[in-house]
Amino acid sequence: MKAFAELYAELDASTSNNAKLAAMQNYFAQAAPEDAAWAVYFLSGGRPRQLVPVRVLRELAVVFSGLPEWLFEESYQAVGDLAETISLVLPQMSHRSSDGLAIWVEDKLLPLRGDTPQSLAQRLPMLWAQLDSPSLMICIKLITGSLRVGVSKLLVTRALAAMAHLDSKRVAQRLVGYTDQTHRPSAASYLKLIAAESVDEYAQRGGQPYPFFLAHALASSVEQFEARLGPVQHWQVEWKWDGIRAQVIKRDGRLWIWSRGEELMTERFPELDSLILSLPDGLVIDGEIVAWKSAPTGSEKAFEPAVQPFALLQQRIARKTLDRKILEDVPVVLLAFDLLEWQGEDWRNRSQAERRAQLEWVVSDCANPRLHLSPLLSGDTWLDLARQREASRALGVEGLMLKARDALYGVGRTKGMGVWWKWKVDPFSVDAVLIYAQRGQGRRASLYSDYTFAVWDGPPDASERSLVPFAKAYSGLSDDEIRQVDSIVRKTTVEKFGPVSSVQPTLVFELGFEGIALSRRHKSGIAVRFPRMLRWRKDKSVEEADSLATLQNLLS
């Protein structure tokens, strides 16, 4: 545990990728395989579910620190991180445990799940007493499921590849699915990650997916496309669907469905089980799972398939149990847009055009209503495509995808093997008033950087109107702007509710968001997707902010 805590501190203290690579390589070279297995899991974004209720941790921390509850809460608000707060307020101990990360996770921490508060009150202090402050912080982060490390999965891949003298693309392939909650890291799984390549490795991959190829955001004006991208004929153009990116794998008579987040989701989409009979073995399709329903085309008997809002799909994802009603109300299909494997052969090193041609044949031959081909768009000029892109919102899509016809299928967001661009429509936006503020996390723990925004519930000429909260946002401002807002929040706070400060309405911001839907859970009746601050509207007064009617008009 101590070695991993030291690695975490080293990674957290550096902004240099080279320094982080060196630190990870050094750790992997010295760690026992079982410890390295868990380290890879955590560094790659894996997190076990919360083991102990936060309430229990706070109560024990108050008792064993000897602090009054109010002082502990003030300390927590100042630090902004529960694990760090507890590690600082508890009596400082010397590190007395020689057990590695694997023993701590498997034998000491995971067994805490489901334990009674009375038992935890005895067990946790005994565990905490074995650790120094940095290790204790890591321990509590693991208990709460809040451990996040400042390295990308790509950087972890590069560190493993360099340490094991392997091609990073091979390590990336092996690492896919490693953080899925059904997978438990072990010495054997780690040794497979760094093993020398073997001739039979490819045949033994089972349901393992490929690393996803990701698109870059295209921010240029359409007038610059010709100079930047070349002729439109060099590109394969599709709609950018608003669903769940997924790989559907058919091997050895079995079907697997993996999300882009490397979560095995086969059981979440039972209607796609029929593909097991329709698709041949040795096949991997990349596509988007979308909510799909027939929509009238003018005649009561004539229907055409249509993509439904992501909000409907989100309701289905949130369900623990998929009953018949939700399956009937929100059916799904797979919109296929790439072919990664055919007849057991890796096709990622073939051109986009060749993969597309074979995919069209596969979908046609499959003839399954749950599998559709993502249609291609055509235009003589970039302006032609720009005009088609204007219909995105009406069609329930996010914009266009541009894929170089000669592009190979890469790993992550890279350009070395070709390029994909996402040409998204501009976000929805409204001018809203900041009414609540809360301190942030990490380096922003001492600053008010997380905000709640509201709009008016009536027009400007209404005799009485009030501000109604509808969104929370914490991204979009520069560090300097956050410091300015923090100063204003402190001067205009009128009331506090725990960590939340209610402020006098004085600040207006333009908020951008990707989607909007009706919601029974929100006081405003509106839910927005991916809200963020686009700019601080210092030119607008609070009275000039938008109203609920503005949001409601965006629903149509």
C-alpha positions in Angstrom: 0.0 0.0 0.0 2.8 2.4 0.9 4.5 2.0 -2.5 1.2 2.7 -4.3 0.5 5.8 -2.1 4.0 7.1 -3.0 3.2 6.5 -6.7 -0.1 8.4 -6.4 1.7 11.3 -4.7 4.3 11.4 -7.4 1.7 11.4 -10.2 -0.4 14.0 -8.4 2.6 16.3 -8.0 3.7 16.3 -11.6 2.3 17.8 -14.8 5.0 16.2 -17.0 3.9 13.2 -19.0 7.5 12.0 -19.1 7.8 12.2 -15.4 4.6 10.3 -14.9 5.7 7.6 -17.4 8.9 7.2 -15.5 7.2 6.9 -12.2 4.8 4.3 -13.4 7.5 2.3 -15.2 9.6 2.3 -12.0 6.6 1.1 -9.9 5.6 -1.7 -12.3 9.2 -2.8 -12.5 9.4 -3.3 -8.7 5.9 -4.2 -7.7 4.7 -7.8 -7.1 2.4 -8.9 -10.0 -0.7 -9.0 -7.7 0.0 -5.4 -6.6 0.7 -4.2 -10.1 -2.6 -5.8 -11.2 -4.6 -3.6 -8.9 -2.5 -0.6 -9.6 -3.2 -0.9 -13.4 -6.9 -1.3 -12.5 -7.0 1.9 -10.5 -4.7 3.9 -12.8 -6.9 3.0 -15.7 -10.0 4.3 -14.1 -11.3 1.2 -12.3 -13.2 1.8 -9.1 -14.9 -0.7 -6.8 -18.3 0.3 -5.5 -18.4 2.2 -2.2 -17.6 -0.2 0.6 -18.6 1.8 3.7 -21.3 4.5 4.0 -19.8 8.0 4.1 -21.9 8.8 7.1 -20.1 6.1 9.1 -16.7 7.3 8.0 -17.5 10.9 9.0 -18.8 9.8 12.4 -15.7 7.7 13.2 -13.4 10.4 12.0 -15.0 12.9 14.4 -14.7 10.4 17.3 -11.1 9.4 16.7 -9.9 12.9 15.8 -11.3 14.4 18.9 -12.6 17.4 17.0 -16.1 18.8 17.5 -18.4 17.9 14.6 -18.7 21.5 13.4 -14.9 21.9 13.2 -14.6 18.6 11.3 -17.2 19.9 8.8 -15.4 23.2 8.5 -12.2 21.4 7.8 -13.9 19.3 5.2 -15.3 22.3 3.4 -11.8 24.0 3.5 -10.0 20.9 2.1 -12.8 19.8 -0.2 -11.9 16.1 -0.2 -13.2 13.7 2.5 -10.4 11.2 2.3 -7.7 13.9 2.6 -9.6 15.6 5.4 -9.7 12.4 7.5 -6.1 11.6 6.8 -5.1 15.1 8.1 -7.3 15.3 11.2 -6.7 11.8 12.6 -3.6 11.3 14.8 -0.5 11.0 12.6 0.8 7.4 12.6 4.0 5.9 11.4 3.5 3.3 8.6 3.4 -0.1 10.3 2.0 -2.3 7.6 4.2 -4.2 5.1 1.2 -5.6 3.2 1.0 -4.8 -0.5 -1.9 -3.2 -2.4 -3.5 -6.5 -3.3 -3.7 -7.7 0.3 -5.1 -4.4 1.4 -7.8 -4.4 -1.3 -8.7 -8.1 -1.2 -8.3 -9.1 2.4 -8.8 -5.9 4.3 -11.0 -3.5 2.4 -13.4 -5.5 0.1 -14.6 -7.5 3.1 -15.9 -4.3 4.7 -18.8 -4.2 2.3 -22.1 -5.0 4.1 -20.5 -4.9 7.6 -22.5 -3.5 10.5 -21.7 0.0 11.9 -20.8 -1.6 15.2 -18.3 -3.9 13.6 -16.9 -1.1 11.4 -16.4 1.1 14.4 -13.9 -1.6 15.6 -12.3 -2.7 12.4 -11.7 0.7 10.6 -9.6 2.3 13.4 -7.5 -0.8 13.6 -6.8 -0.5 9.8 -6.2 3.2 9.9 -3.7 2.9 12.7 -1.4 0.8 10.4 -1.0 3.6 7.8 0.8 6.9 7.6 -1.2 9.9 6.4 -0.6 9.5 2.6 -1.4 5.8 2.7 -4.5 6.5 4.8 -5.8 9.0 2.3 -5.5 6.3 -0.5 -7.2 3.8 1.8 -10.2 6.0 2.4 -10.5 6.9 -1.3 -10.6 3.2 -2.0 -13.3 2.6 0.6 -15.4 5.4 -0.8 -14.8 4.5 -4.4 -13.5 8.0 -5.1 -10.0 7.3 -6.1 -9.1 9.2 -9.3 -5.5 9.4 -10.6 -4.3 12.2 -12.8 -3.1 9.9 -15.7 -4.8 8.9 -18.9 -5.3 5.3 -19.8 -3.1 5.9 -22.9 -0.3 7.0 -20.5 -0.8 3.8 -18.5 -0.6 1.8 -21.7 2.6 3.5 -22.8 4.2 2.8 -19.4 3.3 -0.9 -19.5 4.5 -1.2 -23.1 7.8 0.5 -22.3 8.4 -1.5 -19.2 7.6 -4.8 -21.0 9.2 -3.9 -24.4 5.9 -4.4 -26.2 4.1 -2.5 -29.0 1.7 0.0 -27.2 -1.1 -1.0 -29.5 -0.8 -4.6 -28.4 -1.0 -3.6 -24.7 -4.0 -1.3 -25.5 -5.8 -4.3 -27.0 -5.1 -6.5 -24.0 -6.2 -3.7 -21.6 -9.6 -3.3 -23.1 -12.2 -4.5 -20.5 -9.7 -4.7 -17.7 -11.6 -2.2 -15.6 -15.0 -3.8 -16.1 -16.7 -4.5 -12.7 -17.0 -8.2 -13.5 -13.3 -8.4 -13.8 -11.1 -8.9 -10.7 -7.5 -8.0 -11.1 -5.0 -10.8 -10.4 -1.3 -11.6 -10.8 -2.3 -13.8 -13.8 -4.3 -11.1 -15.5 -1.4 -8.6 -15.0 1.2 -11.1 -16.4 -1.0 -11.5 -19.5 -0.9 -7.8 -20.0 2.9 -7.7 -20.2 3.6 -11.2 -21.7 5.5 -11.5 -24.9 3.4 -11.9 -28.0 2.4 -15.4 -28.9 1.1 -16.9 -32.1 -2.0 -18.2 -30.5 -2.9 -15.1 -28.6 -5.3 -13.8 -31.2 -7.3 -17.0 -31.2 -7.8 -17.0 -27.4 -9.3 -13.5 -27.1 -12.9 -14.7 -26.4 -15.2 -11.7 -26.0 -12.5 -9.1 -25.7 -13.3 -5.9 -27.7 -10.8 -3.7 -29.5 -9.8 -0.2 -28.2 -12.3 2.3 -29.5 -11.2 4.8 -32.2 -12.3 8.3 -31.1 -13.0 11.5 -33.1 -11.5 15.0 -32.8 -13.8 18.0 -32.5 -13.9 20.1 -35.6 -14.1 23.8 -34.7 -13.2 25.5 -38.0 -15.7 27.4 -40.1 -17.1 25.6 -43.1 -15.3 28.1 -45.4 -12.0 26.7 -44.1 -12.8 23.1 -44.7 -11.5 22.9 -48.2 -8.1 24.2 -47.2 -7.9 22.1 -44.1 -9.6 18.9 -45.1 -9.3 18.8 -48.9 -12.1 17.9 -51.2 -15.3 16.6 -49.7 -15.0 13.5 -51.9 -12.1 12.3 -49.8 -14.4 11.8 -46.8 -17.1 9.4 -45.6 -19.8 11.4 -44.0 -22.4 10.1 -41.6 -24.7 11.4 -38.9 -23.3 11.6 -35.4 -25.8 9.5 -33.4 -26.9 10.3 -29.9 -26.8 7.0 -28.2 -24.4 4.5 -26.6 -21.2 3.7 -28.5 -20.8 0.0 -28.5 -18.9 -2.9 -30.1 -20.9 -6.1 -30.8 -18.8 -9.2 -30.9 -19.8 -12.6 -32.2 -17.2 -15.3 -31.6 -17.4 -19.0 -30.8 -21.2 -19.0 -31.0 -21.5 -16.3 -28.3 -22.4 -12.6 -28.4 -20.9 -9.8 -26.3 -21.8 -6.1 -26.2 -19.2 -3.7 -24.8 -19.7 0.1 -24.2 -17.0 2.7 -25.0 -16.6 2.9 -21.3 -15.4 -0.7 -21.3 -18.5 -2.0 -19.5 -19.9 -5.3 -20.6 -23.6 -4.5 -21.4 -24.9 -7.6 -23.1 -27.6 -8.2 -20.5 -28.8 -4.6 -20.7 -30.0 -5.1 -24.3 -31.8 -8.4 -24.5 -33.5 -7.5 -27.8 -30.1 -7.6 -29.5 -29.7 -11.3 -28.5 -31.3 -12.2 -31.8 -28.1 -11.1 -33.5 -26.4 -14.3 -32.2 -28.4 -16.2 -34.8 -28.1 -13.7 -37.6 -24.4 -12.8 -37.5 -21.5 -15.1 -38.5 -18.7 -16.0 -36.1 -15.4 -14.0 -36.1 -17.2 -10.6 -36.4 -16.8 -7.3 -34.5 -19.1 -4.4 -35.4 -18.6 -0.8 -34.1 -21.8 1.2 -33.9 -24.3 3.1 -31.7 -27.1 1.7 -29.7 -30.0 4.1 -30.0 -33.6 4.2 -28.8 -35.6 3.4 -32.0 -39.3 3.7 -32.6 -41.6 3.9 -35.6 -42.8 7.4 -36.4 -45.8 8.3 -38.6 -44.9 9.7 -42.0 -48.3 11.1 -42.9 -50.4 8.0 -43.2 -51.8 6.1 -40.3 -50.5 2.9 -41.8 -47.2 4.1 -43.0 -44.3 4.3 -40.6 -40.6 4.9 -40.9 -38.0 4.1 -38.2 -36.8 7.0 -36.1 -34.1 7.7 -33.5 -35.7 8.7 -30.2 -34.2 11.2 -27.7 -31.3 10.1 -25.6 -33.3 11.0 -22.5 -35.5 7.9 -23.2 -32.5 5.7 -23.5 -31.1 7.2 -20.3 -34.3 6.2 -18.4 -33.9 2.7 -19.5 -30.2 2.5 -18.6 -31.0 3.7 -15.1 -33.4 0.8 -14.5 -32.0 -2.1 -12.4 -34.6 -4.4 -13.9 -35.8 -4.3 -17.5 -39.5 -5.2 -17.4 -41.6 -5.8 -20.4 -43.0 -2.3 -20.4 -39.7 -0.5 -20.6 -38.6 -2.9 -23.4 -41.7 -2.1 -25.3 -41.6 1.7 -24.6 -37.9 2.1 -25.4 -36.8 -0.5 -27.9 -33.2 -0.3 -29.2 -31.3 -1.1 -32.4 -27.7 -1.0 -33.3 -26.7 1.5 -36.0 -23.5 -0.1 -37.5 -20.9 2.2 -38.8 -17.6 0.2 -38.8 -16.3 -3.4 -39.2 -13.3 -4.2 -37.0 -13.1 -8.0 -37.5 -14.3 -10.3 -40.3 -14.0 -14.1 -40.4 -11.8 -13.9 -37.3 -9.3 -11.5 -39.0 -8.5 -8.0 -37.6 -9.6 -5.5 -40.2 -8.5 -2.4 -38.4 -5.5 -1.9 -40.7 -7.7 -1.8 -43.8 -9.0 1.5 -45.2 -12.2 3.1 -44.0 -13.7 2.6 -47.5 -12.9 -1.2 -47.6 -14.3 -1.7 -44.1 -17.5 0.2 -45.0 -18.0 -1.9 -48.2 -17.8 -5.1 -46.3 -20.0 -3.8 -43.5 -22.7 -3.0 -46.0 -22.6 -6.6 -47.2 -22.7 -7.9 -43.6 -25.7 -5.9 -42.6 -27.6 -6.7 -45.8 -26.9 -10.4 -45.4 -27.9 -10.4 -41.7 -31.3 -9.0 -42.5 -32.1 -8.5 -38.8 -34.5 -5.6 -37.8 -32.3 -4.9 -34.8 -29.3 -4.1 -37.0 -29.3 -1.1 -39.2 -26.6 0.5 -41.4 -25.6 4.0 -40.5 -26.5 5.9 -43.7 -24.0 7.9 -45.6 -24.5 11.5 -46.6 -23.3 13.0 -49.9 -22.7 16.5 -51.2 -20.7 18.1 -53.9 -19.3 20.7 -51.6 -18.7 21.3 -47.9 -21.5 23.9 -48.0 -23.9 21.2 -49.2 -23.1 19.2 -46.1 -23.4 22.2 -43.9 -27.0 22.7 -45.1 -27.8 19.0 -44.4 -26.2 19.4 -40.9 -28.7 22.1 -40.1 -31.4 19.3 -39.9 -29.5 17.6 -37.1 -31.7 18.6 -34.2 -34.9 17.8 -36.0 -33.5 14.3 -36.7 -32.3 13.8 -33.1 -28.6 13.6 -34.0 -25.7 15.7 -32.8 -24.2 16.7 -36.1 -22.0 15.0 -38.6 -19.0 12.5 -38.5 -16.3 13.0 -41.1 -14.1 9.9 -41.7 -11.1 10.0 -44.1 -11.8 7.3 -46.7 -8.2 6.0 -46.5 -8.2 6.1 -42.6 -7.2 3.0 -40.7 -9.0 2.2 -37.4 -6.8 3.7 -34.7 -6.6 3.5 -30.9 -8.2 6.3 -28.9 -8.0 9.9 -30.1 -5.0 9.7 -32.4 -4.2 10.8 -35.9 -1.3 8.5 -36.8 -3.5 6.0 -38.6 -6.0 8.4 -40.2 -8.5 10.7 -38.7 -12.2 11.0 -37.7 -13.7 14.4 -37.1 -17.0 15.2 -35.2 -18.7 18.2 -36.6 -21.3 18.9 -34.0 -24.1 21.4 -34.1 -23.7 24.4 -31.9 -25.0 23.9 -28.3 -28.3 25.2 -27.0 -27.7 28.3 -24.9 -29.5 30.6 -22.5 -28.6 33.4 -20.2 -29.0 32.3 -16.5 -28.5 33.7 -13.1 -26.1 32.2 -10.5 -28.0 31.6 -7.3 -26.0 29.0 -5.3 -22.3 28.2 -5.1 -20.3 25.4 -3.6 -16.5 24.9 -3.2 -14.9 22.7 -5.8 -12.7 19.6 -5.6 -8.9 19.1 -5.7 -7.0 22.3 -6.5 -10.3 24.2 -6.4 -11.2 23.0 -3.0 -10.8 26.5 -1.5 -12.7 28.3 -4.2 -16.4 28.5 -5.0 -16.4 27.0 -8.4 -19.5 24.8 -8.6 -22.6 26.8 -9.4 -26.4 26.4 -9.6 -28.2 28.5 -12.2 -31.7 29.8 -12.5 -34.0 31.4 -15.0 -37.1 33.6 -14.4 -40.5 31.9 -14.1 -42.2 34.8 -15.9 -41.6 37.5 -18.6 -40.0 40.8 -17.8 -43.3 42.6 -17.6 -44.8 40.2 -15.0 -45.9 41.9 -11.8 -44.3 39.1 -9.7 -41.7 36.6 -10.8 -39.0 34.5 -9.2 -35.9 32.7 -10.2 -36.2 28.9 -10.7 -33.1 26.7 -10.6 -32.6 24.4 -13.6 -28.9 23.5 -14.0 -25.6 23.0 -12.2 -22.3 23.7 -13.9 -18.6 23.9 -13.0 -16.7 24.0 -16.2 -16.1 26.8 -18.8 -14.5 29.5 -16.8 -10.8 30.4 -16.6 -8.9 30.2 -13.3 -8.9 34.0 -13.1 -12.6 34.2 -13.7 -13.2 31.6 -11.0 -11.2 33.6 -8.5 -13.3 36.7 -9.4 -16.6 34.8 -9.0 -15.3 33.4 -5.7 -14.7 36.9 -4.3 -18.2 38.0 -5.3 -19.8 34.9 -3.9 -18.1 35.5 -0.5 -19.3 39.1 -0.5 -22.9 38.3 -1.6 -23.7 35.2 0.4 -27.0 35.6 2.2 -27.5 32.1 3.7 -25.7 28.8 4.0 -27.0 25.2 3.7 -24.1 23.0 4.7 -21.5 23.3 2.0 -23.9 25.3 -0.3 -24.0 29.1 -0.2 -27.1 31.0 -1.3 -26.0 34.2 -2.9 -27.7 37.5 -3.8 -28.5 37.2 -7.6 -26.0 39.5 -9.3 -24.2 37.4 -11.9 -25.4 36.3 -15.3 -23.7 33.6 -17.4 -24.4 32.2 -20.8 -24.9 28.4 -20.3 -24.5 25.9 -23.1 -25.9 22.4 -23.1 -26.2 19.5 -25.6 -29.8 18.4 -25.0 -33.0 19.4 -23.2 -35.9 17.4 -22.0 -39.0 17.5 -19.7 -38.3 16.2 -16.2 -40.6 15.5 -13.3 -37.7 15.4 -10.9 -36.6 19.0 -11.4 -38.5 22.0 -9.9 -38.3 23.8 -13.3 -39.7 20.8 -15.1 -36.7 20.9 -17.4 -33.5 18.8 -17.5 -30.5 19.8 -19.6 -27.6 17.6 -20.7 -23.9 18.5 -20.2 -24.4 22.1 -19.0 -21.3 24.3 -19.0 -20.5 28.0 -18.9 -19.9 29.5 -22.3 -19.2 33.1 -21.0 -19.7 35.5 -18.2 -22.3 38.0 -19.4 -21.0 41.1 -17.6 -23.0 43.1 -20.1 -26.3 41.8 -18.8 -28.3 42.6 -15.7 -30.1 39.9 -13.7 -33.4 41.2 -15.0 -32.3 40.5 -18.6 -31.7 36.8 -18.0 -33.8 34.3 -19.9 -37.1 32.7 -18.6 -38.6 29.2 -18.4 -40.4 30.1 -21.6 -37.1 30.3 -23.4 -36.2 26.8 -22.3 -39.6 25.5 -23.1 -39.3 26.9 -26.6 -36.1 24.9 -27.1 -38.0 21.7 -26.5 -40.0 22.0 -29.7 
